[in-house]
């Protein structure tokens, strides 16, 4: 492991006040001032960071314990809007200005993924077994596109320019579609086992895939050729996320570690953990990230929301 470029060696783990059980998801507001988390017990909670440290956090009215996924809208559209997907077929658009749910979207699916296009115009909602719905936030009465994936769907991402959709499947492939035509562009044969997670370089250069085969692969976004394979894992990968500048990738598996690689492939830092990682999100403006966790039922440890900064 390289220590020469380890800009994370002086980072510390800062735990937030959290009583909501297993963490389902964490998300940063577009300006990085708010960290939001959902969990198994109790409502969604946000913390406003800076100026004197971390407070207890505020609960979001109308967003209860069934929220599986969170996504703040990009500032290009409306950075005050938080999308919150419940497993039970609804997505709520919560407005920070009014402190309440402004719209409710119905998907008729068990929601497992939630992704804004970078422009903020479209919101993608995915179901593991029932494909995707894409909503135009200007008219949310029904999705503008509904589509199924070839096999069970594990993750979905937009390209940075919004021209492509990437769908990671249980078969190990990444299905690539054009937007808005939804024409099938290509299949990236990423892994022999299930492709569990995706990461998109904010510079638009690299696509990262993480698999049940305990490897991460980096793909050239121009022609989808394989750039490199990172094999330094012992269990299936669940998260692969790029930093805001695209220089680093944070990944988490069941190894009780979060690993940070340079995009060129070098492993620069390992964060040792005592709990399983259930959520991971980089800060939008700094080399810091938040992660959520769960605890084995007999361990006695408490799930936590933590900022690595």
Secondary structure in CASP SS format (residue, H / E / C, confidence):
PFRMAT SS
TARGET T0000
AUTHOR 0000-0000-0000
METHOD secondary structure of the structure
MODEL  1
X C 1.00
X C 1.00
X C 1.00
X C 1.00
X C 1.00
X C 1.00
X C 1.00
X C 1.00
X C 1.00
X C 1.00
X C 1.00
X C 1.00
X E 1.00
X E 1.00
X E 1.00
X C 1.00
X C 1.00
X C 1.00
X C 1.00
X C 1.00
X C 1.00
X C 1.00
X E 1.00
X E 1.00
X E 1.00
X E 1.00
X E 1.00
X E 1.00
X C 1.00
X C 1.00
X C 1.00
X C 1.00
X C 1.00
X E 1.00
X E 1.00
X E 1.00
X E 1.00
X E 1.00
X E 1.00
X C 1.00
X C 1.00
X C 1.00
X C 1.00
X C 1.00
X E 1.00
X E 1.00
X E 1.00
X E 1.00
X C 1.00
X C 1.00
X C 1.00
X C 1.00
X C 1.00
X C 1.00
X C 1.00
X C 1.00
X C 1.00
X E 1.00
X E 1.00
X C 1.00
X C 1.00
X C 1.00
X C 1.00
X C 1.00
X C 1.00
X C 1.00
X E 1.00
X E 1.00
X E 1.00
X E 1.00
X E 1.00
X E 1.00
X C 1.00
X C 1.00
X C 1.00
X C 1.00
X C 1.00
X C 1.00
X C 1.00
X C 1.00
X E 1.00
X E 1.00
X E 1.00
X E 1.00
X E 1.00
X E 1.00
X C 1.00
X C 1.00
X C 1.00
X E 1.00
X E 1.00
X E 1.00
X E 1.00
X E 1.00
X E 1.00
X C 1.00
X C 1.00
X C 1.00
X C 1.00
X E 1.00
X E 1.00
X E 1.00
X E 1.00
X E 1.00
X E 1.00
X E 1.00
X C 1.00
X C 1.00
X C 1.00
X C 1.00
X E 1.00
X E 1.00
X E 1.00
X E 1.00
X E 1.00
X E 1.00
X C 1.00
X C 1.00
X C 1.00
X C 1.00
X C 1.00
X E 1.00
X E 1.00
X E 1.00
X E 1.00
X E 1.00
X E 1.00
X C 1.00
X C 1.00
X C 1.00
X E 1.00
X E 1.00
X E 1.00
X E 1.00
X E 1.00
X E 1.00
X C 1.00
X C 1.00
X E 1.00
X C 1.00
X C 1.00
X C 1.00
X C 1.00
X C 1.00
X E 1.00
X E 1.00
X E 1.00
X C 1.00
X C 1.00
X C 1.00
X C 1.00
X C 1.00
X E 1.00
X E 1.00
X E 1.00
X E 1.00
X E 1.00
X E 1.00
X C 1.00
X C 1.00
X C 1.00
X C 1.00
X C 1.00
X E 1.00
X E 1.00
X E 1.00
X E 1.00
X E 1.00
X E 1.00
X C 1.00
X C 1.00
X C 1.00
X C 1.00
X E 1.00
X E 1.00
X E 1.00
X E 1.00
X E 1.00
X C 1.00
X C 1.00
X C 1.00
X C 1.00
X C 1.00
X E 1.00
X E 1.00
X E 1.00
X E 1.00
X E 1.00
X C 1.00
X C 1.00
X C 1.00
X C 1.00
X C 1.00
X C 1.00
X E 1.00
X E 1.00
X E 1.00
X E 1.00
X E 1.00
X E 1.00
X C 1.00
X C 1.00
X C 1.00
X C 1.00
X C 1.00
X E 1.00
X E 1.00
X E 1.00
X E 1.00
X E 1.00
X E 1.00
X C 1.00
X C 1.00
X C 1.00
X C 1.00
X E 1.00
X E 1.00
X E 1.00
X E 1.00
X E 1.00
X C 1.00
X C 1.00
X C 1.00
X C 1.00
X C 1.00
X E 1.00
X E 1.00
X E 1.00
X E 1.00
X E 1.00
X C 1.00
X C 1.00
X C 1.00
X C 1.00
X C 1.00
X C 1.00
X E 1.00
X E 1.00
X E 1.00
X E 1.00
X E 1.00
X E 1.00
X C 1.00
X C 1.00
X C 1.00
X C 1.00
X C 1.00
X E 1.00
X E 1.00
X E 1.00
X E 1.00
X E 1.00
X E 1.00
X C 1.00
X C 1.00
X C 1.00
X E 1.00
X E 1.00
X E 1.00
X E 1.00
X E 1.00
X E 1.00
X C 1.00
X C 1.00
X C 1.00
X C 1.00
X E 1.00
X E 1.00
X E 1.00
X E 1.00
X E 1.00
X E 1.00
X C 1.00
X C 1.00
X C 1.00
X E 1.00
X E 1.00
X E 1.00
X E 1.00
X E 1.00
X E 1.00
X E 1.00
X C 1.00
X C 1.00
X C 1.00
X C 1.00
X C 1.00
X C 1.00
X E 1.00
X E 1.00
X E 1.00
X E 1.00
X E 1.00
X E 1.00
X C 1.00
X C 1.00
X C 1.00
X C 1.00
X C 1.00
X C 1.00
X C 1.00
X C 1.00
X C 1.00
X C 1.00
X E 1.00
X E 1.00
X E 1.00
X E 1.00
X C 1.00
END
